[in-house]
Amino acid sequence: MGCFPCFESEEEAQLSHGKECDRTREERPMVAPRVEKLSSGDDRMKTARDLSTKRESLGAKEGSDFSISAQTFTFSELSAATSNFRTESLLGEGGFGRVYRGRLETTGQVVFQVVAVKQLDRNGLQGNREFLVEVLMLSLLHHPNLVNLIGYCSDGDQRLLVYEYMPLGSLEDHLHDFPPDKEPLDWNTRMKIAAGAAKGLEYLHDKANPPVIYRDLKSSNILLDKGFHPKLSDFGLAKLGPVGDKSHVSTRVMGTYGYCAPEYAMTGQLTVKSDVYSFGVVLLELITGRKAVESTKSHAEQNLVSWASPMFKDRRKLASLADPRLQGRYPMRGLYQALAVASMCIQEEAASRPAIADVVTALSYLASQAYDPGASPTNNNRPGGERRNKNADEGSGRKSSKNNNGESGHNSQMNCENTSKEKAATPRMDFDRERALAEAKMWGRNWREKTQAKDNAEGN
């Protein structure tokens, strides 16, 4: 998973502070007694206390009838499901361990459920603590944009997690690790994935009580279901957010280089805005097609944020941020707006970053504006872009019609369709943060109002 530890701190004390008064309440247990078997030996009592603390905190809003729904599996069952964890079943490998494709037989039926089985590497970067957190988080938190935990295994020293199978792999697979003969993700799909991932994060930040800080948002942890429906996965590093008058959670730094917010990496102070920064890096990956960190590039281009940030100050350079594999097939206005959102998310000062709810509003609007990938590519005769090679269109059998002013027919039509309202929504050259955030809200609100009005009209 590429995690790095630094800054030791009193993590459990911070999480449980302010919750002791809640423990006097009589609550029906949210975790079945068998979960306490996940740890053994000298750690058993400590694990039980940790489970109790997290259980009460996560369940305070949900009510006393909340309980873990994950199934328990034996090691032999999961070994059979993955054909003894053979290499042919291997899907990938991360900080937790290896992930295998498996088939679970439905009880009493000759029907198989395809699943993903993650096996803890006992010599890896994550251990029993992360295993416990993952089981609890994914058992208590449910959303269409969070991966579904089916069950777990804790036989002896074996630790395995069973998830729903994501047939399209991870976002990283489609952005960075696909073969040359494979078509890259189109603009519409990229915005759909961005909006869906933001909704999953919004659920953790705004719906969970107390809020949950994901802490490990990156392209490899965004899994894709059918139709490129995104789901956040791998919650082993997730933390409960600050409660009461606390502004942050102090913890040792864990995460992936290139995605960690600067204030978190330097001080170990974690907030929901730390996740917003990580999301901004992922959004930049979707827009540019670049990795968060690429050691093979020149020093100035190795870190995605460091490379892209100076270009935000000059609108003429914004077009050069678009993934060249898109070959100009994206709406120029949509590119500007998506970059505006990304630039807000990666602000160095946490207070300057938007709430994830505002990000969802803006990206939901962009995802709703379908772009025809079969249309003529965006003309690079634009601020900051080189003139497109005239022979490129002629060689591909496409002709560029010109009007009397020398503009292409496509650009002329786009310019005619620009209303004053749309012009106002285009980020200015200096990419002013407050203005960009206000515009992002405006796009989403206008889109929502139009959608509601249309639904009401159809209902009548």
N, C-alpha and C positions, 0 to 999 in steps of 0.2 A: 504494500500500500504506500510505501515511500514515506512513512511517518517519522518524525524526529522528536525526541523528548528533550525538554529543557525546563528550567525554572521550577524546581520542586515547590509544592505548596500544600496547605492543609485542605485537600479537596473535599473530603467527606464533611468536614466541619462547616464549610461554606454551603454545601448543599442542604444540610439538615438544619442550619441556623434559622430560627424563627418558626420551626414546625413542631416543636415539642408540645406546644399547647394543643395542637390538633390531635395528638396521640391519645388524649384522654377521652376522645369521643369513641363511642362504640360503633365500629364499622364492621360490616361483613367482609371477611378477607377477600381481596381482589386477586390473590395468587393462590393457587392450589398448594397444599402442603408439600407436594412432591417437588416443587420448584426448589425448595431448600436443599435438595439433594445435589444440586448443580455444583456445590462446592463441598469438600470433605475435609476431615482431619482438623487441624488447628484453625482453618479458615471458616469452619462451619458457622460458629456463632457470629462472626463478623459479617458473613454473607447474609445471614438471616436479618441482622440489623439493617444492612444496606437495602435489602429487598423491602423491608417494612417502611423505611424512609421514602424510597422511591414510589412504593405502592400508594402510600397515603397522599403524597404530593400529586401524582398523576391522576389519582382517582377523586380528588376533592371536588372537581367540577362535574364529573360523570355520574356520581351517585354511588350508593353503597352496593348496588347489585352488579357492579362491574367485576369481571373475573377473566383470567387468562383463558383464551380459547385454543391456544396452540396444542397440538397433539404431541404425545411422547412416543418416540420410536426406539427400538432396540438397535444396537449396532449391527446385529445380524440382518435385520430387516433392511437397513440402508445399504449394507454391503451387497445384499442380493439385488436391491433396486439399481445399483450402479455397476453391476457385474464385477463385484470385488474391486471397485475403484480402478478399473483398468484405464489405460492411457486413452483408448478410443472414446471414453466417456468424459474426458477432461474438457471443461469449457474455458477455464482460465485460472489465474492464480493471483492472490493479493497478499496484504499484510496479515490477514487472518489465516489464510491457508489456501488450499485448492478447492475449486468448485467443479462439481461433476454433474452431468446430466443423468437423471434417473427415472425409473418408471415404478410407480406404486400401484399395486393391484387394489382395486376397490373391493371392499369386503363382500364376499358372496357373489361377486360378479366377475366376468371375464372382461373387465374394463380397466384400462391403465391410465393413470394420471401422470403426465410428464412433469417432473419437478427439477429444481436445481438444488443439489446437496453440497453444502460448504463444510469442509472438514478442517478443524482447528489444527494448525501446525504448532506443536508443542514447543518448537524452537523458534517460532516466529515473533513478530513485533507485538502481537496482541495475544491476550490470554484469557483466563477465566473471568476476570472482571468485565472485559469487553463482551464476552459471551453472555454474561448475565444481563448487561445493559441492552444488548440486542434483543434478547428474548422478551424482556420487559417492555421496551419501547414499542416493538412491532406487535406485541400482543395487546397493548393498551391503546395504541394510536392507529386509527384506520382512516384512509382517504384514498380516492381513486388515483392519486399521484404518489402514493407510497407503496412500495412492494409489499406483497402479502406474505406473512410468515405462516407456513402450514404447521410446522412442528419442530422439535428438537430432540437430540439424543444426548444423554449424559451418563452412559454406561461406563463405570470405572473411570479411567482417565481420558476417555474419548469424549470429544465435544463436537457435535455436528448440528447444523441448522438446515432446515428444509424450507425452501421458498417456492412460490409459484414460478414456473419457467417463463423466461422472457425470450421469445423466439428470435428477436432481432438483435440480441446482444446489448452492448453498451453504446452510448453516444461516442465514446472514444474510438470504438471500432469503425464507425461510419465517418468520422472526421479525419482521423489520422492513420489508421491501420488498414485501409481498404486497398485492394489491388488496383493497378492502373486501368484495367479494363472495366472496372465497376463505376457506375454513374455516381457522382457525388450527390449529397443531399441538396435538393432544390431550396429556393428561398422560402417558399411557403412552409415546407416541412421544418426548416430551421426555426422559424418563428413559432410554429406550433409546439415544438419541443421546448423552446424557451418559456413560452407562456405556461405550459403544463408543469415544468419544473418549478417555476415561480409559485404556482398555486400550491404545490406540495410544501414548499417552504413557508408560504403564508399560513397554511394549516398549523405547522409546528410553532410558528411565532405568535399567531393571533388566536387560534382556536384552542390549543392545548393550554391547560392551566395547572401549574405555572408554564410559561413558554418553554419550548425545547429548542436548544441551540444545536444544530446539526453538526457543525464543526469539521465536517469532512466532505463538503460539496465540491465535486470535480466531475469532469466528463466521464471518467470510468465508473463513477457511482450513479450515473443516470442510466437506468436500463430502459430498453424500448420493447414495448409489447406490440401486438399486431397494429398496423396502421400508424406506427411510430408514436404510439402513446407513451409518454415518458413517466417513469416512476423512480423516486429516490430510493436508494438501497444502502446497505452497510451502515448501521446505526451504532456500531460498537464504540464510537467516540462521542456519541451524543451526550449532552449535559442538560440538566435542568437549569433554566434561566434564573436570573435574580428575582427575588420576591421582596415584598415590603418596600422599605426605603433604600434597598440596595440597588446600585446602578450597574453592577457587573458581578460576574463570578470569577474569582481568582483560581487559576488552575495551571498546572504545568502545560506547556505548549505542545500540542499534538496536532498534526495535520500534514499537509503535503506542500512542499516548497513550490512557490508560484501561485498558490491559492490562499495562503494565510494572510489575513489583514495585518497591516504593519503594526498597529498598536497592540494587537494580540501577540504577535511574534516578539515584540520588544518587552512587554510588561506582563504577559500572561493574563491580562484582564479581558475576559470574554463577554461579549454582548451579542444580541441578535444582529447588530450592524456588522459584526464579524462575518456572519453568514452572507449578508448582503454584498460585502466585498467579494467573497468567493463566487457568488452568483455573477457578479459583474465580469469576473475573469472567464467564467464559462460562456457568458453571452459574447464576449470578445472572441472566444474560440469559435463559436458558431458563425460569427460575422466574418472573421478573417481566415478561418481554416487553419490557423496556426496553433501549436501547442502552447501551454502556459509557460513552459520552459523548454528550450531547444538548444542543447549544448553544442550541436553541430554548426550552428550559425555563428556569425561574428559576435563579438562581445556585446556590441550595442543592440543586437537583435535577439539575444538569448532569452531575455525575460519579456513576455508578451506585454505586460502593463507598462514597463519602462520604454518599450519600443513604440507603443501606440499613443501613450499620453501626450507627447509633444505635438502629435498631429491633430489632436482635438482643438488646438489653439488656432489652427488655420483651416478654414472650411475648404480651401482649394486642395488640401491634401486628404480630405475625408474619403474621396472615392478610391484612393490607393489602399485603403484599409480593407476593402471588400475582397473576399476569397477569389483569387484568379480562376479557380476551377468552376466558378459560377458563370464565367465567360460573359459577364455583363447582364446576365438574366436575373435582374432584381429591380425593384422600383427605387429610383434614386431618392425620392422623398422618404420611402420606408427605410432605406439605408441610413439616412440622416437621423431619423427618429430613433432607430434602434441604437445607433452610436451615441445619441444623446442619453438614452437610458443607461447604457454601459458606462459612459463617462461619469454619470452621477454615482453609480454603484461603487466605483473604484476610487472615489475621493480619498485622499490620505487621512483627512479628519473624519472620524466616525460620525460625528454629529451632522456632517454635511451630506451624508448618504441618505437616500430616501427610505421610507418604510417599505417593506416588501409588498404591502397592499397597494401602494402607488405604482410599484413596478408591475404588479399583476394587471392593474387597470390599463397601463400603457401597452404592455405586450399583448393583452387580450385584444385590444384594438388592432394592433399590427397583424396579429394572427387572423383576424377576421377580414382583412383586406387582401383577398386572394389575388395573386399575381399570375398571369398566364406565362408559364415558362416557355411556351412555344412562340411567344411574341418576339419581335426583333430585340436583340440584346440592347441594353442601355448604351447609348452612344457615348463613347469616351471623350467626345469633344465637349468637355465640361470642366468646371473649375477643378484644377488639381490633377486631371487625367490627361494622358497623352491622346493625341488623335488616333482613332482606330484606323488600322491599315485598311485602306479602301479596297484592296484586292481581297481582303478576308471575306467580305460579303459577296464579292463577285465570284470568288472561287467556290463558294458554297451554294451558289445559285440564288442568292438573295440580292435584290437591288434596293438601293436607298434612294427614295424619291426626295427631291429637294423642292422647297417652295421658293418664292421670289427673293426671300431674304437669305437664302443659302442654308436654311435649317432643314433637317430631315423631317419627313412627314410625321414620324413618331414623336419627335421632340416638339414639333409645332402643335400637335394635338394635345400633348401633355401640358404645354404652356397655356393653351386656350382653356383647358379644364381647371387650371389653378384658380380657385376662388380666393377672395381676400382672406377668408377664414383659413384656408389651407396654407396660404403663404405665411400667415401669422404662426402657424404650427411648425414651420421649418426652423430648426435651431439656428441662431445667429452665429456669426463667424467666431465669436469668442466663447461659445458654448457656455454661457452663463448658467450656473447651476440652478438658481432659484427659478429663472425663467423656463429652463428646460423641464424642471419638475412640474411647474404650473401648466405647461403645455401638455405634458404627459397626462396629467389628470384631465385636462380639457378634452383630449382626444378620446379617452375612455368614457368620460361622462356623456359626451355627445353621441358616441357609438351606442352606449347603453340606452340612452333616451330614445334614439331612433329604433333600436331593436324592440324596446318595450312598446313604443307607439305602434309599430307594425303588428306586434302580437295582439295588442288590444283591438286594432282595426280588424284583424282576421277573426278575432273572437266574437266581434259584433256582427 
